């Protein structure tokens, strides 16, 4: 998959074990060299130092590119909703890092998780109307919240699932 080709006005979902891994850092660096980019960090995983190193490898002075990267962070699912609601629809790419992490929190009651999550999905759709939108997600640790990944994947215009673990091979019994 080539993340550099994520289309405008489309919600692209990337399921990866590392929500801000190498391909995402490469994409942010590429975008920042030419345009402003908004990073909405839902999992406290924005790789600022890796991005700076990547930009230094591409340009002598990474400062102008770094100034085109706008980062907002959220630490709870309530803050994720507030962050998305407070993000203006602009014609610049938006990347939501580790969107589902705070929704996997078992301390948040299920009905509250569903309410906040559905409101966030509406905000993601709003942002995707005006610019390219990439949402990175990780698979849930507990199957009870797997519906979150299924629902955000169902809304995606493009879906990339390299992080879906395959079933482990079972050793057949010898006796």
C-alpha positions as CSV (number, residue, x, y, z in Angstrom):
1,X,0.0,0.0,0.0
2,X,1.2,3.5,-0.8
3,X,0.0,5.9,1.8
4,X,1.3,8.8,-0.2
5,X,-1.7,8.2,-2.5
6,X,-4.5,8.6,0.0
7,X,-7.3,10.4,-1.9
8,X,-9.0,13.7,-1.1
9,X,-12.5,13.6,0.4
10,X,-12.1,10.0,1.5
11,X,-11.8,8.5,4.9
12,X,-8.8,6.1,4.7
13,X,-8.4,3.7,7.6
14,X,-5.1,2.0,8.3
15,X,-5.1,-0.8,10.8
16,X,-1.5,-1.3,11.9
17,X,0.1,-2.7,15.1
18,X,2.1,0.5,15.3
19,X,-0.3,3.4,14.7
20,X,2.4,5.9,14.0
21,X,4.9,3.5,12.3
22,X,7.3,4.1,9.5
23,X,4.8,4.5,6.6
24,X,2.8,7.1,8.6
25,X,5.9,9.0,9.5
26,X,7.0,9.0,5.8
27,X,3.6,10.3,4.8
28,X,3.7,13.1,7.4
29,X,7.2,14.1,6.2
30,X,6.1,14.1,2.6
31,X,3.1,16.2,3.3
32,X,4.9,18.6,5.5
33,X,7.5,19.3,2.9
34,X,4.8,20.8,0.6
35,X,1.7,21.7,2.6
36,X,0.3,22.1,6.1
37,X,-0.9,18.9,7.8
38,X,-3.0,18.5,10.9
39,X,-2.2,15.6,13.2
40,X,-4.9,14.6,15.7
41,X,-3.2,12.3,18.2
42,X,-5.6,10.0,20.0
43,X,-3.1,7.6,21.4
44,X,-0.3,9.9,22.6
45,X,2.0,8.4,19.9
46,X,3.0,11.3,17.6
47,X,6.6,10.5,16.6
48,X,8.1,14.0,16.6
49,X,11.7,12.9,16.8
50,X,11.3,10.3,14.1
51,X,9.6,12.9,11.9
52,X,12.4,15.4,12.5
53,X,15.0,12.8,11.6
54,X,13.1,11.9,8.4
55,X,12.8,15.6,7.4
56,X,16.5,16.2,8.1
57,X,17.3,13.3,5.7
58,X,15.3,15.1,3.0
59,X,16.1,18.7,3.5
60,X,18.9,20.7,4.9
61,X,16.6,22.8,7.1
62,X,13.6,20.8,8.5
63,X,12.3,23.8,10.5
64,X,9.9,25.2,7.7
65,X,8.4,21.7,7.3
66,X,8.0,21.2,11.0
67,X,6.2,24.5,11.2
68,X,3.6,23.2,8.8
69,X,2.7,20.3,11.1
70,X,-0.1,21.1,13.5
71,X,-0.5,18.6,16.4
72,X,-3.4,18.3,18.8
73,X,-3.6,15.5,21.4
74,X,-6.3,13.8,23.4
75,X,-5.9,11.5,26.4
76,X,-9.5,10.3,26.9
77,X,-12.3,9.4,24.6
78,X,-14.2,12.5,25.8
79,X,-11.2,14.6,24.8
80,X,-11.0,12.8,21.4
81,X,-14.6,14.0,20.7
82,X,-13.8,17.5,21.8
83,X,-10.6,17.5,19.7
84,X,-12.5,16.4,16.6
85,X,-15.3,18.8,17.2
86,X,-12.8,21.7,17.6
87,X,-10.9,20.9,14.4
88,X,-12.0,23.1,11.6
89,X,-12.8,21.6,8.1
90,X,-9.8,22.9,6.1
91,X,-8.5,21.8,2.7
92,X,-5.3,20.4,4.2
93,X,-4.7,16.7,5.0
94,X,-5.7,15.4,8.4
95,X,-4.2,12.4,10.1
96,X,-5.8,10.9,13.2
97,X,-3.3,8.7,15.0
98,X,-4.4,5.8,17.1
99,X,-8.0,6.8,17.0
100,X,-9.5,3.8,18.9
101,X,-7.1,3.6,21.8
102,X,-9.0,5.7,24.3
103,X,-12.3,3.9,23.3
104,X,-10.8,0.6,24.3
105,X,-10.6,1.8,27.9
106,X,-12.7,-0.6,30.0
107,X,-13.2,2.1,32.7
108,X,-15.6,3.9,30.4
109,X,-19.1,2.4,30.5
110,X,-20.2,0.7,27.3
111,X,-23.1,3.0,26.6
112,X,-20.9,6.1,27.0
113,X,-18.2,4.6,24.7
114,X,-20.9,4.0,22.0
115,X,-22.3,7.5,22.3
116,X,-18.9,9.2,22.1
117,X,-17.7,6.9,19.3
118,X,-20.8,7.5,17.1
119,X,-20.3,11.3,17.6
120,X,-16.6,10.9,16.6
121,X,-17.6,9.0,13.5
122,X,-19.8,11.9,12.4
123,X,-16.9,14.3,13.0
124,X,-14.5,12.1,10.9
125,X,-17.0,12.2,8.1
126,X,-17.3,16.0,8.4
127,X,-13.5,16.3,8.2
128,X,-13.2,13.9,5.2
129,X,-15.6,16.1,3.2
130,X,-13.0,18.9,2.7
131,X,-9.6,17.1,2.7
132,X,-7.9,13.8,2.7
133,X,-8.3,12.0,6.1
134,X,-6.2,9.1,7.3
135,X,-7.2,7.4,10.5
136,X,-4.8,4.9,12.0
137,X,-6.2,2.2,14.3
138,X,-4.9,-0.7,16.2
139,X,-6.9,-3.9,16.9
140,X,-8.5,-4.2,20.4
141,X,-6.9,-6.3,23.1
142,X,-10.2,-7.6,24.2
143,X,-12.9,-8.9,21.8
144,X,-15.7,-7.0,23.5
145,X,-14.7,-3.8,21.8
146,X,-13.9,-5.2,18.4
147,X,-17.1,-3.7,17.1
148,X,-15.4,-0.3,17.2
149,X,-12.8,-1.4,14.6
150,X,-15.5,-3.0,12.5
151,X,-17.7,0.2,12.5
152,X,-14.9,2.6,11.6
153,X,-13.7,0.2,8.9
154,X,-17.3,0.1,7.5
155,X,-17.2,3.9,7.1
156,X,-13.9,3.9,5.3
157,X,-13.7,4.8,1.6
158,X,-10.3,3.0,1.6
159,X,-9.3,0.3,4.1
160,X,-5.9,-1.1,4.7
161,X,-5.6,-4.0,7.2
162,X,-1.9,-5.1,7.4
163,X,-2.2,-5.2,11.2
164,X,-4.9,-7.9,11.4
165,X,-3.1,-10.8,13.1
166,X,-3.6,-14.2,11.5
167,X,-4.7,-17.1,13.5
168,X,-1.8,-18.9,15.1
169,X,-0.9,-22.3,13.9
170,X,-2.0,-25.0,16.3
171,X,0.3,-28.0,16.9
172,X,-1.8,-31.1,16.4
173,X,-1.8,-33.6,19.2
174,X,0.6,-36.5,18.7
175,X,-1.4,-38.9,20.9
